[in-house]
């Protein structure tokens, strides 16, 4: 996952439902500095906030039951899959 984030040639799509969760986890587990860097990446356009459509939300919810929360997180972060938009 880290390799994807470091080597991806363009901005990554981040569903809006994930932004607050990631900011919270970064701040509570790693401190305010990583949270600020994450939010700066959003502000600078390195990460693109992507609205979650009902169909995508349904797909992600069913993935949670099939694969567990860790898999859903991976799907969300890499979320450029055309089937989820």
Secondary structure, DSSP 8 states (H G I E B T S, - for coil): -HHHHHH-SS-EEEEHHHHHHHHHHHHHHT-HHHHHHHHHHHHHTSEEEE---HHHHHHHHHHHHHH-HHHHHHHHHH---GGG-
